[in-house]
Amino acid sequence: MTTTCVVALGKIGLPLAVRYAQAGHDVVGADIDPDVVALVGKGEPPFPGEEGLAEGLGEVLAAGRLTATTDTAAAVAASSTVVVVVPLVLDAAGRPDFRAIDAATAAIADGLRPGTLVSYETTLPVGTTRTRLAPALARRSGLTPGVDLHVAFSPERVNSGRIFADLRRYPKLVGALDPAGAARATAFYRDVLDFDPRPDLPRPNGVWDLGSTEAAELAKLAETTYRDVNIALANEFAAHAETLGIDVHAVIAAANSQPYSHVHRPGVAVGGHCIPVYPRLYLAGDPGARLPAAGRAINEAVPGRVVDRLARHLGGLDGLRVTVLGAAYRGGVKETAYSGVFPLVAELAARGAAPAVHDPLYDDAELTELGLVPFALGEPCDAAVVHTDHDDYARLGQDDLPGVRAVIDGRSVLAPARWPDVDVLVLGRG
């Protein structure tokens, strides 16, 4: 039986651990949070909303194929393959903060045995695997990459809520320090993953060896930075459409009817663990790049632009009660990482408004813990901004916000007929 260690049992790591166990591996999940380890051991996902996770976790625990521990070194010592999914975040200046992944790398090195494969799935600046992480493993373990240690980079490419489906849907990209490491990583991922047929791809769906860790690192940053820049372009189009008195959503739909146009949708904010972060990781390796920097600046400015529009429409916001609809960064996902709710609330408060936040996925205590003032539907307010595209909000109407005079729909989700006496301003529509 093959034993695999997954380091970090978060929203990506735990589903991966379950999938590997379902494929027949003995899996040891390592996490520094004892509460997470305890919940996993009891078969309770530490986070909600991942389709198939609770059932899969119960299945592999019952079969004895998954255990969890806080002792990363011991878990690594029992394994032939180590998959690392420790998050890389940004510091206050927007630079990569390597502390967590450096600490995990040190713990991994303490348990390494000759011949182990270490595959990093954390999104990284180009060159990080070869120049930072592999040398750190070698120094601390005494093993030599390419000789008795194999190091690869294979980026996760999944979205919360649909991870098990995405693992089948998208090619698994792999890059290693050397051909032997690439062969080990390719064989491992072929063993633990199944792939849906994709006739739209230029080669069969499956494990794709890109030839180097740098190529695999860049591929992940390219696909996510592209999305940020594309959304920035859509937001530029939206701002211009507002001045022209036209509907940018109809314009984008028309443009995208031509097969070479793939303009994304504009939105009040770009949130989540990925799109706001990974362009910064790209820029860490290519600081002179202009488009990623411009895209980030454009998208980060949208909350302020939306609040400016609301203030102009109402003749100022001083003393007004403004409801922000949605704390989550994306509809249907209970997650506020880099959510636009925070800059929106800050912009509203800076203009003298009294902002409060509603989200169907969060109770009042959870919103308060996030530093937000909770709002309950049915309470009076003067204005509102739709931040999150929750399905629930398509069913809202003016009676849910008594006294509301104007709403900015930052996600184009409201049903106008439900707001007959309210000025509904749609982002990108003049």
Secondary structure as UniProt FT lines:
FT   STRAND          3..7
FT   TURN            11..12
FT   HELIX           13..22
FT   TURN            23..24
FT   STRAND          26..30
FT   HELIX           34..41
FT   TURN            42..43
FT   TURN            51..52
FT   HELIX           53..62
FT   TURN            63..64
FT   STRAND          66..69
FT   HELIX           72..77
FT   STRAND          81..84
FT   STRAND          89..90
FT   TURN            92..93
FT   STRAND          96..97
FT   HELIX           99..111
FT   TURN            114..115
FT   STRAND          116..120
FT   TURN            126..127
FT   HELIX           129..133
FT   HELIX           134..141
FT   TURN            146..148
FT   STRAND          149..153
FT   TURN            160..161
FT   HELIX           163..169
FT   STRAND          172..176
FT   HELIX           179..192
FT   TURN            199..200
FT   STRAND          207..209
FT   HELIX           213..244
FT   HELIX           248..255
FT   TURN            256..257
FT   TURN            259..260
FT   TURN            275..277
FT   HELIX           278..285
FT   TURN            287..288
FT   HELIX           291..314
FT   TURN            318..319
FT   STRAND          321..325
FT   TURN            331..332
FT   TURN            337..338
FT   HELIX           341..350
FT   TURN            351..352
FT   STRAND          354..358
FT   TURN            360..361
FT   HELIX           364..369
FT   TURN            370..371
FT   TURN            377..378
FT   STRAND          383..386
FT   HELIX           391..395
FT   HELIX           398..400
FT   TURN            402..403
FT   STRAND          406..409
FT   TURN            410..411
FT   HELIX           416..418
FT   TURN            420..421
FT   STRAND          423..426
FT   TURN            427..428
//
